[in-house]
Amino acid sequence: MSRGKAKLDHPAPARMLYSSLHFQYTLRQIETAASAEKARVRILSALHGLIEADAMLAPYDMSMASADSVNPANLATQLYDLTGVGQHLEIRAFLPSAYLERLHAAAHRVRQEKLIATTVYNFYANTRGIGHQRHVLAGLNASR
């Protein structure tokens, strides 16, 4: 999942720093689904790359459109660090298009350079706005 545009004005854990209602709803739904599957959740920050929800962050203003945003090589290193040699890395992405493109570029590098099978599933494919995204998110835990 990506970070939200709305942020607090003081350092806080990422889960609280990104304060938009949509981000908060997304994080709750994803963490509930991940807990049931014993999966890890990471937030994709334009400045920091992949971060844990409880990572302490100072406020910043950056998007993936910024020249200083996390590059695919650094993001690929973070992805590589999430898996072991010979394992398959499966990523379930809930991201806006610019963030998804950067993630795909990083996953491609991991496949090519580290020879690790990496699959990115875009859960927001074919969604048309936040309402449709919320429907996708609600479906994650509908049977729980």
N, CA, C and O atoms as a GROMACS GRO file, in nm:
protein
  576
    1MET      N    1   0.083  -0.117   0.000
    1MET     CA    2   0.000   0.000   0.000
    1MET      C    3   0.088   0.123   0.000
    1MET      O    4   0.201   0.118   0.047
    2SER      N    5   0.038   0.233  -0.051
    2SER     CA    6   0.118   0.355  -0.056
    2SER      C    7   0.084   0.445   0.062
    2SER      O    8  -0.015   0.426   0.132
    3ARG      N    9   0.169   0.540   0.080
    3ARG     CA   10   0.145   0.638   0.184
    3ARG      C   11   0.033   0.730   0.137
    3ARG      O   12   0.003   0.734   0.018
    4GLY      N   13  -0.027   0.803   0.226
    4GLY     CA   14  -0.132   0.897   0.189
    4GLY      C   15  -0.078   1.038   0.178
    4GLY      O   16   0.031   1.066   0.227
    5LYS      N   17  -0.153   1.126   0.114
    5LYS     CA   18  -0.109   1.265   0.101
    5LYS      C   19  -0.122   1.340   0.233
    5LYS      O   20  -0.037   1.422   0.266
    6ALA      N   21  -0.228   1.312   0.309
    6ALA     CA   22  -0.248   1.381   0.436
    6ALA      C   23  -0.153   1.324   0.540
    6ALA      O   24  -0.143   1.203   0.559
    7LYS      N   25  -0.082   1.415   0.608
    7LYS     CA   26   0.016   1.371   0.708
    7LYS      C   27   0.005   1.458   0.832
    7LYS      O   28  -0.041   1.572   0.826
    8LEU      N   29   0.049   1.402   0.944
    8LEU     CA   30   0.062   1.480   1.066
    8LEU      C   31   0.177   1.579   1.049
    8LEU      O   32   0.255   1.569   0.954
    9ASP      N   33   0.188   1.674   1.141
    9ASP     CA   34   0.295   1.773   1.131
    9ASP      C   35   0.409   1.747   1.229
    9ASP      O   36   0.492   1.835   1.255
   10HIS      N   37   0.414   1.625   1.284
   10HIS     CA   38   0.519   1.588   1.378
   10HIS      C   39   0.555   1.440   1.358
   10HIS      O   40   0.474   1.364   1.304
   11PRO      N   41   0.675   1.398   1.401
   11PRO     CA   42   0.714   1.258   1.384
   11PRO      C   43   0.615   1.164   1.450
   11PRO      O   44   0.561   1.193   1.557
   12ALA      N   45   0.592   1.050   1.385
   12ALA     CA   46   0.497   0.951   1.436
   12ALA      C   47   0.522   0.819   1.363
   12ALA      O   48   0.588   0.816   1.259
   13PRO      N   49   0.467   0.709   1.417
   13PRO     CA   50   0.473   0.584   1.340
   13PRO      C   51   0.401   0.603   1.206
   13PRO      O   52   0.302   0.676   1.198
   14ALA      N   53   0.450   0.538   1.103
   14ALA     CA   54   0.393   0.554   0.969
   14ALA      C   55   0.241   0.532   0.971
   14ALA      O   56   0.168   0.602   0.901
   15ARG      N   57   0.194   0.438   1.049
   15ARG     CA   58   0.050   0.410   1.053
   15ARG      C   59  -0.031   0.530   1.099
   15ARG      O   60  -0.149   0.542   1.066
   16MET      N   61   0.032   0.619   1.175
   16MET     CA   62  -0.037   0.739   1.223
   16MET      C   63   0.003   0.864   1.144
   16MET      O   64  -0.077   0.956   1.129
   17LEU      N   65   0.126   0.866   1.092
   17LEU     CA   66   0.174   0.982   1.018
   17LEU      C   67   0.087   1.007   0.895
   17LEU      O   68   0.049   1.120   0.867
   18TYR      N   69   0.058   0.900   0.823
   18TYR     CA   70  -0.029   0.911   0.705
   18TYR      C   71  -0.172   0.908   0.756
   18TYR      O   72  -0.224   0.803   0.792
   19SER      N   73  -0.236   1.026   0.758
   19SER     CA   74  -0.359   1.040   0.835
   19SER      C   75  -0.488   1.044   0.755
   19SER      O   76  -0.595   1.064   0.813
   20SER      N   77  -0.484   1.026   0.624
   20SER     CA   78  -0.608   1.032   0.547
   20SER      C   79  -0.700   0.916   0.586
   20SER      O   80  -0.654   0.808   0.623
   21LEU      N   81  -0.829   0.939   0.577
   21LEU     CA   82  -0.927   0.835   0.611
   21LEU      C   83  -0.912   0.713   0.520
   21LEU      O   84  -0.924   0.600   0.566
   22HIS      N   85  -0.885   0.737   0.392
   22HIS     CA   86  -0.869   0.624   0.299
   22HIS      C   87  -0.746   0.541   0.335
   22HIS      O   88  -0.751   0.418   0.333
   23PHE      N   89  -0.635   0.607   0.368
   23PHE     CA   90  -0.516   0.533   0.409
   23PHE      C   91  -0.545   0.451   0.534
   23PHE      O   92  -0.508   0.333   0.540
   24GLN      N   93  -0.609   0.511   0.632
   24GLN     CA   94  -0.637   0.441   0.758
   24GLN      C   95  -0.728   0.319   0.734
   24GLN      O   96  -0.704   0.212   0.789
   25TYR      N   97  -0.830   0.336   0.652
   25TYR     CA   98  -0.919   0.224   0.618
   25TYR      C   99  -0.842   0.114   0.545
   25TYR      O  100  -0.856  -0.004   0.576
   26THR      N  101  -0.762   0.154   0.447
   26THR     CA  102  -0.683   0.058   0.370
   26THR      C  103  -0.591  -0.022   0.461
   26THR      O  104  -0.585  -0.144   0.451
   27LEU      N  105  -0.520   0.046   0.548
   27LEU     CA  106  -0.427  -0.022   0.638
   27LEU      C  107  -0.500  -0.121   0.729
   27LEU      O  108  -0.454  -0.234   0.747
   28ARG      N  109  -0.613  -0.080   0.784
   28ARG     CA  110  -0.690  -0.172   0.872
   28ARG      C  111  -0.731  -0.298   0.796
   28ARG      O  112  -0.714  -0.409   0.846
   29GLN      N  113  -0.785  -0.281   0.677
   29GLN     CA  114  -0.832  -0.396   0.599
   29GLN      C  115  -0.716  -0.488   0.560
   29GLN      O  116  -0.727  -0.610   0.571
   30ILE      N  117  -0.606  -0.429   0.517
   30ILE     CA  118  -0.492  -0.510   0.474
   30ILE      C  119  -0.429  -0.581   0.593
   30ILE      O  120  -0.394  -0.698   0.582
   31GLU      N  121  -0.414  -0.513   0.706
   31GLU     CA  122  -0.355  -0.577   0.823
   31GLU      C  123  -0.443  -0.691   0.875
   31GLU      O  124  -0.391  -0.793   0.921
   32THR      N  125  -0.573  -0.675   0.870
   32THR     CA  126  -0.663  -0.783   0.912
   32THR      C  127  -0.646  -0.904   0.822
   32THR      O  128  -0.634  -1.017   0.871
   33ALA      N  129  -0.645  -0.882   0.692
   33ALA     CA  130  -0.628  -0.994   0.597
   33ALA      C  131  -0.490  -1.056   0.612
   33ALA      O  132  -0.478  -1.179   0.609
   34ALA      N  133  -0.388  -0.976   0.629
   34ALA     CA  134  -0.251  -1.027   0.641
   34ALA      C  135  -0.233  -1.109   0.768
   34ALA      O  136  -0.162  -1.210   0.767
   35SER      N  137  -0.295  -1.066   0.874
   35SER     CA  138  -0.285  -1.138   1.002
   35SER      C  139  -0.340  -1.279   0.989
   35SER      O  140  -0.282  -1.374   1.041
   36ALA      N  141  -0.450  -1.293   0.920
   36ALA     CA  142  -0.512  -1.424   0.902
   36ALA      C  143  -0.424  -1.516   0.818
   36ALA      O  144  -0.429  -1.638   0.832
   37GLU      N  145  -0.342  -1.457   0.730
   37GLU     CA  146  -0.256  -1.536   0.641
   37GLU      C  147  -0.111  -1.539   0.687
   37GLU      O  148  -0.026  -1.597   0.620
   38LYS      N  149  -0.083  -1.476   0.800
   38LYS     CA  150   0.054  -1.465   0.852
   38LYS      C  151   0.147  -1.400   0.749
   38LYS      O  152   0.262  -1.441   0.733
   39ALA      N  153   0.096  -1.298   0.681
   39ALA     CA  154   0.173  -1.224   0.581
   39ALA      C  155   0.224  -1.093   0.642
   39ALA      O  156   0.172  -1.044   0.742
   40ARG      N  157   0.327  -1.038   0.580
   40ARG     CA  158   0.384  -0.911   0.625
   40ARG      C  159   0.322  -0.795   0.547
   40ARG      O  160   0.289  -0.809   0.429
   41VAL      N  161   0.306  -0.682   0.614
   41VAL     CA  162   0.253  -0.562   0.551
   41VAL      C  163   0.363  -0.457   0.546
   41VAL      O  164   0.433  -0.435   0.646
   42ARG      N  165   0.379  -0.394   0.432
   42ARG     CA  166   0.472  -0.283   0.417
   42ARG      C  167   0.400  -0.168   0.348
   42ARG      O  168   0.311  -0.188   0.266
   43ILE      N  169   0.442  -0.049   0.383
   43ILE     CA  170   0.391   0.072   0.320
   43ILE      C  171   0.499   0.119   0.222
   43ILE      O  172   0.617   0.118   0.256
   44LEU      N  173   0.458   0.159   0.103
   44LEU     CA  174   0.553   0.210   0.005
   44LEU      C  175   0.555   0.362   0.014
   44LEU      O  176   0.460   0.430  -0.025
   45SER      N  177   0.664   0.414   0.066
   45SER     CA  178   0.686   0.557   0.082
   45SER      C  179   0.774   0.607  -0.031
   45SER      O  180   0.874   0.543  -0.065
   46ALA      N  181   0.739   0.721  -0.089
   46ALA     CA  182   0.821   0.778  -0.195
   46ALA      C  183   0.960   0.817  -0.145
   46ALA      O  184   1.056   0.815  -0.221
   47LEU      N  185   0.972   0.851  -0.018
   47LEU     CA  186   1.101   0.890   0.039
   47LEU      C  187   1.180   0.771   0.091
   47LEU      O  188   1.300   0.760   0.067
   48HIS      N  189   1.113   0.682   0.163
   48HIS     CA  190   1.181   0.574   0.235
   48HIS      C  191   1.174   0.438   0.167
   48HIS      O  192   1.245   0.347   0.207
   49GLY      N  193   1.090   0.423   0.068
   49GLY     CA  194   1.070   0.290   0.009
   49GLY      C  195   0.977   0.209   0.095
   49GLY      O  196   0.879   0.261   0.147
   50LEU      N  197   1.005   0.081   0.111
   50LEU     CA  198   0.920  -0.009   0.188
   50LEU      C  199   0.948   0.008   0.338
   50LEU      O  200   1.062  -0.005   0.382
   51ILE      N  201   0.843   0.036   0.412
   51ILE     CA  202   0.858   0.057   0.556
   51ILE      C  203   0.751  -0.021   0.631
   51ILE      O  204   0.643  -0.049   0.578
   52GLU      N  205   0.783  -0.055   0.754
   52GLU     CA  206   0.684  -0.119   0.841
   52GLU      C  207   0.589  -0.012   0.893
   52GLU      O  208   0.626   0.104   0.905
   53ALA      N  209   0.468  -0.052   0.923
   53ALA     CA  210   0.366   0.042   0.968
   53ALA      C  211   0.403   0.111   1.099
   53ALA      O  212   0.357   0.222   1.125
   54ASP      N  213   0.484   0.047   1.180
   54ASP     CA  214   0.522   0.107   1.308
   54ASP      C  215   0.654   0.184   1.303
   54ASP      O  216   0.700   0.232   1.406
   55ALA      N  217   0.715   0.197   1.185
   55ALA     CA  218   0.839   0.272   1.171
   55ALA      C  219   0.814   0.419   1.203
   55ALA      O  220   0.719   0.479   1.152
   56MET      N  221   0.898   0.477   1.286
   56MET     CA  222   0.886   0.619   1.320
   56MET      C  223   0.940   0.703   1.203
   56MET      O  224   1.051   0.680   1.155
   57LEU      N  225   0.860   0.799   1.160
   57LEU     CA  226   0.898   0.886   1.049
   57LEU      C  227   0.871   1.031   1.082
   57LEU      O  228   0.774   1.064   1.150
   58ALA      N  229   0.958   1.118   1.034
   58ALA     CA  230   0.932   1.261   1.040
   58ALA      C  231   0.846   1.297   0.919
   58ALA      O  232   0.855   1.232   0.815
   59PRO      N  233   0.763   1.398   0.932
   59PRO     CA  234   0.681   1.439   0.817
   59PRO      C  235   0.769   1.480   0.698
   59PRO      O  236   0.879   1.532   0.716
   60TYR      N  237   0.720   1.457   0.578
   60TYR     CA  238   0.792   1.495   0.456
   60TYR      C  239   0.689   1.517   0.347
   60TYR      O  240   0.574   1.474   0.359
   61ASP      N  241   0.730   1.582   0.241
   61ASP     CA  242   0.640   1.608   0.129
   61ASP      C  243   0.708   1.562   0.002
   61ASP      O  244   0.792   1.633  -0.054
   62MET      N  245   0.671   1.444  -0.045
   62MET     CA  246   0.731   1.388  -0.165
   62MET      C  247   0.635   1.286  -0.225
   62MET      O  248   0.560   1.219  -0.153
   63SER      N  249   0.637   1.276  -0.356
   63SER     CA  250   0.561   1.172  -0.425
   63SER      C  251   0.656   1.099  -0.519
   63SER      O  252   0.771   1.138  -0.534
   64MET      N  253   0.608   0.994  -0.582
   64MET     CA  254   0.691   0.919  -0.675
   64MET      C  255   0.728   1.003  -0.798
   64MET      O  256   0.819   0.967  -0.871
   65ALA      N  257   0.659   1.115  -0.821
   65ALA     CA  258   0.692   1.203  -0.932
   65ALA      C  259   0.817   1.285  -0.905
   65ALA      O  260   0.875   1.343  -0.997
   66SER      N  261   0.860   1.291  -0.780
   66SER     CA  262   0.977   1.369  -0.742
   66SER      C  263   1.105   1.300  -0.789
   66SER      O  264   1.116   1.178  -0.785
   67ALA      N  265   1.201   1.381  -0.834
   67ALA     CA  266   1.330   1.327  -0.878
   67ALA      C  267   1.405   1.260  -0.763
   67ALA      O  268   1.490   1.173  -0.787
   68ASP      N  269   1.376   1.298  -0.641
   68ASP     CA  270   1.444   1.243  -0.524
   68ASP      C  271   1.373   1.122  -0.462
   68ASP      O  272   1.415   1.071  -0.359
   69SER      N  273   1.266   1.077  -0.525
   69SER     CA  274   1.192   0.964  -0.468
   69SER      C  275   1.275   0.836  -0.479
   69SER      O  276   1.372   0.828  -0.554
   70VAL      N  277   1.234   0.736  -0.402
   70VAL     CA  278   1.308   0.609  -0.397
   70VAL      C  279   1.321   0.552  -0.539
   70VAL      O  280   1.224   0.546  -0.614
   71ASN      N  281   1.443   0.509  -0.573
   71ASN     CA  282   1.464   0.457  -0.709
   71ASN      C  283   1.444   0.305  -0.711
   71ASN      O  284   1.449   0.240  -0.607
   72PRO      N  285   1.421   0.250  -0.830
   72PRO     CA  286   1.396   0.105  -0.839
   72PRO      C  287   1.509   0.019  -0.783
   72PRO      O  288   1.482  -0.088  -0.728
   73ALA      N  289   1.634   0.063  -0.796
   73ALA     CA  290   1.745  -0.017  -0.744
   73ALA      C  291   1.739  -0.028  -0.592
   73ALA      O  292   1.757  -0.137  -0.537
   74ASN      N  293   1.715   0.082  -0.524
   74ASN     CA  294   1.704   0.077  -0.377
   74ASN      C  295   1.581  -0.001  -0.333
   74ASN      O  296   1.585  -0.076  -0.236
   75LEU      N  297   1.472   0.018  -0.405
   75LEU     CA  298   1.351  -0.057  -0.373
   75LEU      C  299   1.372  -0.206  -0.398
   75LEU      O  300   1.322  -0.289  -0.322
   76ALA      N  301   1.446  -0.242  -0.502
   76ALA     CA  302   1.476  -0.382  -0.530
   76ALA      C  303   1.558  -0.443  -0.417
   76ALA      O  304   1.536  -0.558  -0.379
   77THR      N  305   1.652  -0.368  -0.362
   77THR     CA  306   1.730  -0.416  -0.247
   77THR      C  307   1.639  -0.443  -0.128
   77THR      O  308   1.656  -0.544  -0.059
   78GLN      N  309   1.544  -0.355  -0.105
   78GLN     CA  310   1.449  -0.376   0.005
   78GLN      C  311   1.364  -0.502  -0.020
   78GLN      O  312   1.339  -0.579   0.073
   79LEU      N  313   1.320  -0.521  -0.143
   79LEU     CA  314   1.243  -0.642  -0.176
   79LEU      C  315   1.328  -0.767  -0.154
   79LEU      O  316   1.281  -0.865  -0.097
   80TYR      N  317   1.451  -0.763  -0.200
   80TYR     CA  318   1.542  -0.876  -0.184
   80TYR      C  319   1.560  -0.911  -0.036
   80TYR      O  320   1.564  -1.028   0.001
   81ASP      N  321   1.570  -0.808   0.047
   81ASP     CA  322   1.589  -0.830   0.190
   81ASP      C  323   1.467  -0.893   0.257
   81ASP      O  324   1.478  -0.947   0.367
   82LEU      N  325   1.351  -0.887   0.192
   82LEU     CA  326   1.229  -0.946   0.247
   82LEU      C  327   1.220  -1.097   0.225
   82LEU      O  328   1.135  -1.163   0.285
   83THR      N  329   1.304  -1.149   0.141
   83THR     CA  330   1.295  -1.291   0.106
   83THR      C  331   1.430  -1.358   0.120
   83THR      O  332   1.533  -1.292   0.133
   84GLY      N  333   1.429  -1.486   0.117
   84GLY     CA  334   1.553  -1.563   0.122
   84GLY      C  335   1.587  -1.616  -0.016
   84GLY      O  336   1.503  -1.618  -0.106
   85VAL      N  337   1.709  -1.658  -0.031
   85VAL     CA  338   1.754  -1.714  -0.158
   85VAL      C  339   1.668  -1.835  -0.193
   85VAL      O  340   1.644  -1.922  -0.110
   86GLY      N  341   1.623  -1.839  -0.316
   86GLY     CA  342   1.545  -1.952  -0.363
   86GLY      C  343   1.397  -1.947  -0.327
   86GLY      O  344   1.322  -2.037  -0.365
   87GLN      N  345   1.355  -1.844  -0.255
   87GLN     CA  346   1.214  -1.832  -0.220
   87GLN      C  347   1.140  -1.749  -0.324
   87GLN      O  348   1.201  -1.674  -0.400
   88HIS      N  349   1.010  -1.764  -0.326
   88HIS     CA  350   0.924  -1.686  -0.415
   88HIS      C  351   0.869  -1.569  -0.336
   88HIS      O  352   0.816  -1.587  -0.226
   89LEU      N  353   0.881  -1.450  -0.391
   89LEU     CA  354   0.828  -1.330  -0.326
   89LEU      C  355   0.698  -1.293  -0.394
   89LEU      O  356   0.696  -1.257  -0.512
   90GLU      N  357   0.588  -1.303  -0.319
   90GLU     CA  358   0.457  -1.268  -0.370
   90GLU      C  359   0.414  -1.137  -0.306
   90GLU      O  360   0.408  -1.126  -0.183
   91ILE      N  361   0.384  -1.039  -0.389
   91ILE     CA  362   0.347  -0.906  -0.341
   91ILE      C  363   0.204  -0.876  -0.382
   91ILE      O  364   0.170  -0.883  -0.500
   92ARG      N  365   0.123  -0.843  -0.285
   92ARG     CA  366  -0.016  -0.802  -0.311
   92ARG      C  367  -0.020  -0.651  -0.297
   92ARG      O  368  -0.012  -0.597  -0.186
   93ALA      N  369  -0.034  -0.584  -0.409
   93ALA     CA  370  -0.022  -0.439  -0.412
   93ALA      C  371  -0.158  -0.370  -0.413
   93ALA      O  372  -0.249  -0.408  -0.487
   94PHE      N  373  -0.169  -0.267  -0.331
   94PHE     CA  374  -0.286  -0.181  -0.322
   94PHE      C  375  -0.233  -0.039  -0.341
   94PHE      O  376  -0.226   0.039  -0.246
   95LEU      N  377  -0.197  -0.007  -0.465
   95LEU     CA  378  -0.119   0.114  -0.492
   95LEU      C  379  -0.176   0.197  -0.606
   95LEU      O  380  -0.235   0.144  -0.700
   96PRO      N  381  -0.156   0.330  -0.598
   96PRO     CA  382  -0.184   0.413  -0.715
   96PRO      C  383  -0.082   0.383  -0.824
   96PRO      O  384   0.022   0.324  -0.798
   97SER      N  385  -0.113   0.422  -0.946
   97SER     CA  386  -0.034   0.379  -1.061
   97SER      C  387   0.114   0.416  -1.054
   97SER      O  388   0.198   0.332  -1.089
   98ALA      N  389   0.151   0.536  -1.011
   98ALA     CA  390   0.293   0.574  -1.007
   98ALA      C  391   0.371   0.486  -0.909
   98ALA      O  392   0.486   0.450  -0.935
   99TYR      N  393   0.308   0.450  -0.797
   99TYR     CA  394   0.373   0.364  -0.698
   99TYR      C  395   0.382   0.221  -0.750
   99TYR      O  396   0.482   0.153  -0.730
  100LEU      N  397   0.277   0.176  -0.817
  100LEU     CA  398   0.277   0.042  -0.874
  100LEU      C  399   0.384   0.028  -0.982
  100LEU      O  400   0.452  -0.074  -0.989
  101GLU      N  401   0.400   0.130  -1.065
  101GLU     CA  402   0.503   0.126  -1.169
  101GLU      C  403   0.642   0.113  -1.107
  101GLU      O  404   0.724   0.036  -1.157
  102ARG      N  405   0.669   0.186  -1.000
  102ARG     CA  406   0.799   0.179  -0.934
  102ARG      C  407   0.819   0.041  -0.872
  102ARG      O  408   0.929  -0.015  -0.878
  103LEU      N  409   0.715  -0.013  -0.812
  103LEU     CA  410   0.723  -0.147  -0.754
  103LEU      C  411   0.749  -0.252  -0.862
  103LEU      O  412   0.831  -0.342  -0.842
  104HIS      N  413   0.681  -0.242  -0.975
  104HIS     CA  414   0.704  -0.336  -1.085
  104HIS      C  415   0.848  -0.327  -1.135
  104HIS      O  416   0.910  -0.430  -1.162
  105ALA      N  417   0.901  -0.208  -1.147
  105ALA     CA  418   1.039  -0.191  -1.192
  105ALA      C  419   1.136  -0.256  -1.093
  105ALA      O  420   1.232  -0.322  -1.134
  106ALA      N  421   1.111  -0.239  -0.965
  106ALA     CA  422   1.196  -0.300  -0.863
  106ALA      C  423   1.184  -0.452  -0.865
  106ALA      O  424   1.284  -0.523  -0.855
  107ALA      N  425   1.062  -0.503  -0.879
  107ALA     CA  426   1.041  -0.648  -0.883
  107ALA      C  427   1.111  -0.708  -1.005
  107ALA      O  428   1.168  -0.818  -0.997
  108HIS      N  429   1.108  -0.638  -1.116
  108HIS     CA  430   1.178  -0.685  -1.236
  108HIS      C  431   1.328  -0.696  -1.210
  108HIS      O  432   1.391  -0.793  -1.250
  109ARG      N  433   1.385  -0.597  -1.142
  109ARG     CA  434   1.528  -0.601  -1.109
  109ARG      C  435   1.560  -0.720  -1.020
  109ARG      O  436   1.662  -0.787  -1.038
  110VAL      N  437   1.472  -0.747  -0.922
  110VAL     CA  438   1.495  -0.861  -0.832
  110VAL      C  439   1.496  -0.991  -0.912
  110VAL      O  440   1.580  -1.078  -0.891
  111ARG      N  441   1.400  -1.004  -1.004
  111ARG     CA  442   1.395  -1.126  -1.088
  111ARG      C  443   1.520  -1.138  -1.173
  111ARG      O  444   1.576  -1.247  -1.184
  112GLN      N  445   1.564  -1.028  -1.234
  112GLN     CA  446   1.677  -1.031  -1.327
  112GLN      C  447   1.812  -1.042  -1.256
  112GLN      O  448   1.898  -1.119  -1.298
  113GLU      N  449   1.831  -0.966  -1.152
  113GLU     CA  450   1.962  -0.958  -1.087
  113GLU      C  451   1.982  -1.058  -0.974
  113GLU      O  452   2.092  -1.108  -0.954
  114LYS      N  453   1.877  -1.088  -0.902
  114LYS     CA  454   1.890  -1.176  -0.785
  114LYS      C  455   1.835  -1.316  -0.813
  114LYS      O  456   1.849  -1.407  -0.731
  115LEU      N  457   1.772  -1.330  -0.930
  115LEU     CA  458   1.715  -1.459  -0.972
  115LEU      C  459   1.616  -1.514  -0.870
  115LEU      O  460   1.615  -1.633  -0.839
  116ILE      N  461   1.534  -1.425  -0.818
  116ILE     CA  462   1.428  -1.464  -0.724
  116ILE      C  463   1.294  -1.444  -0.795
  116ILE      O  464   1.266  -1.337  -0.849
  117ALA      N  465   1.212  -1.548  -0.793
  117ALA     CA  466   1.079  -1.537  -0.852
  117ALA      C  467   1.000  -1.433  -0.773
  117ALA      O  468   0.983  -1.446  -0.651
  118THR      N  469   0.952  -1.333  -0.842
  118THR     CA  470   0.880  -1.223  -0.778
  118THR      C  471   0.754  -1.196  -0.857
  118THR      O  472   0.760  -1.169  -0.977
  119THR      N  473   0.641  -1.202  -0.791
  119THR     CA  474   0.512  -1.178  -0.855
  119THR      C  475   0.442  -1.064  -0.784
  119THR      O  476   0.431  -1.063  -0.662
  120VAL      N  477   0.393  -0.967  -0.862
  120VAL     CA  478   0.319  -0.854  -0.808
  120VAL      C  479   0.175  -0.867  -0.854
  120VAL      O  480   0.147  -0.871  -0.974
  121TYR      N  481   0.082  -0.874  -0.758
  121TYR     CA  482  -0.061  -0.879  -0.788
  121TYR      C  483  -0.118  -0.740  -0.761
  121TYR      O  484  -0.110  -0.690  -0.649
  122ASN      N  485  -0.176  -0.680  -0.862
  122ASN     CA  486  -0.234  -0.546  -0.850
  122ASN      C  487  -0.382  -0.558  -0.813
  122ASN      O  488  -0.466  -0.585  -0.899
  123PHE      N  489  -0.413  -0.539  -0.686
  123PHE     CA  490  -0.551  -0.553  -0.641
  123PHE      C  491  -0.640  -0.437  -0.685
  123PHE      O  492  -0.762  -0.449  -0.681
  124TYR      N  493  -0.580  -0.326  -0.728
  124TYR     CA  494  -0.659  -0.213  -0.776
  124TYR      C  495  -0.672  -0.210  -0.928
  124TYR      O  496  -0.718  -0.110  -0.984
  125ALA      N  497  -0.632  -0.317  -0.994
  125ALA     CA  498  -0.648  -0.321  -1.140
  125ALA      C  499  -0.796  -0.303  -1.173
  125ALA      O  500  -0.882  -0.366  -1.112
  126ASN      N  501  -0.822  -0.219  -1.268
  126ASN     CA  502  -0.958  -0.194  -1.317
  126ASN      C  503  -1.049  -0.125  -1.217
  126ASN      O  504  -1.170  -0.121  -1.237
  127THR      N  505  -0.994  -0.071  -1.108
  127THR     CA  506  -1.079   0.006  -1.018
  127THR      C  507  -1.093   0.147  -1.072
  127THR      O  508  -1.005   0.199  -1.141
  128ARG      N  509  -1.206   0.208  -1.040
  128ARG     CA  510  -1.235   0.342  -1.090
  128ARG      C  511  -1.262   0.436  -0.973
  128ARG      O  512  -1.375   0.483  -0.955
  129GLY      N  513  -1.161   0.461  -0.894
  129GLY     CA  514  -1.176   0.556  -0.785
  129GLY      C  515  -1.179   0.491  -0.648
  129GLY      O  516  -1.177   0.368  -0.635
  130ILE      N  517  -1.184   0.575  -0.548
  130ILE     CA  518  -1.175   0.530  -0.410
  130ILE      C  519  -1.293   0.440  -0.372
  130ILE      O  520  -1.275   0.343  -0.299
  131GLY      N  521  -1.412   0.471  -0.420
  131GLY     CA  522  -1.528   0.388  -0.387
  131GLY      C  523  -1.508   0.244  -0.431
  131GLY      O  524  -1.537   0.151  -0.356
  132HIS      N  525  -1.458   0.225  -0.551
  132HIS     CA  526  -1.434   0.091  -0.601
  132HIS      C  527  -1.318   0.026  -0.526
  132HIS      O  528  -1.321  -0.094  -0.500
  133GLN      N  529  -1.215   0.104  -0.492
  133GLN     CA  530  -1.104   0.051  -0.413
  133GLN      C  531  -1.153   0.003  -0.276
  133GLN      O  532  -1.110  -0.101  -0.227
  134ARG      N  533  -1.242   0.080  -0.215
  134ARG     CA  534  -1.296   0.038  -0.084
  134ARG      C  535  -1.377  -0.091  -0.096
  134ARG      O  536  -1.378  -0.172  -0.003
  135HIS      N  537  -1.443  -0.110  -0.207
  135HIS     CA  538  -1.515  -0.235  -0.230
  135HIS      C  539  -1.418  -0.352  -0.237
  135HIS      O  540  -1.444  -0.458  -0.181
  136VAL      N  541  -1.306  -0.332  -0.307
  136VAL     CA  542  -1.202  -0.437  -0.316
  136VAL      C  543  -1.149  -0.467  -0.176
  136VAL      O  544  -1.134  -0.583  -0.138
  137LEU      N  545  -1.121  -0.363  -0.099
  137LEU     CA  546  -1.067  -0.380   0.036
  137LEU      C  547  -1.165  -0.452   0.128
  137LEU      O  548  -1.126  -0.539   0.206
  138ALA      N  549  -1.291  -0.416   0.120
  138ALA     CA  550  -1.393  -0.482   0.203
  138ALA      C  551  -1.402  -0.629   0.171
  138ALA      O  552  -1.428  -0.710   0.259
  139GLY      N  553  -1.382  -0.664   0.046
  139GLY     CA  554  -1.387  -0.804   0.004
  139GLY      C  555  -1.275  -0.889   0.060
  139GLY      O  556  -1.287  -1.011   0.065
  140LEU      N  557  -1.166  -0.826   0.102
  140LEU     CA  558  -1.054  -0.903   0.158
  140LEU      C  559  -1.095  -0.980   0.284
  140LEU      O  560  -1.047  -1.090   0.309
  141ASN      N  561  -1.184  -0.921   0.361
  141ASN     CA  562  -1.220  -0.981   0.491
  141ASN      C  563  -1.367  -1.020   0.497
  141ASN      O  564  -1.419  -1.049   0.605
  142ALA      N  565  -1.434  -1.023   0.383
  142ALA     CA  566  -1.577  -1.053   0.382
  142ALA      C  567  -1.610  -1.192   0.434
  142ALA      O  568  -1.715  -1.212   0.495
  143SER      N  569  -1.523  -1.287   0.412
  143SER     CA  570  -1.552  -1.425   0.452
  143SER      C  571  -1.495  -1.456   0.589
  143SER      O  572  -1.506  -1.570   0.635
  144ARG      N  573  -1.435  -1.360   0.657
  144ARG     CA  574  -1.375  -1.384   0.789
  144ARG      C  575  -1.475  -1.355   0.898
  144ARG      O  576  -1.443  -1.370   1.016
   0.00000   0.00000   0.00000
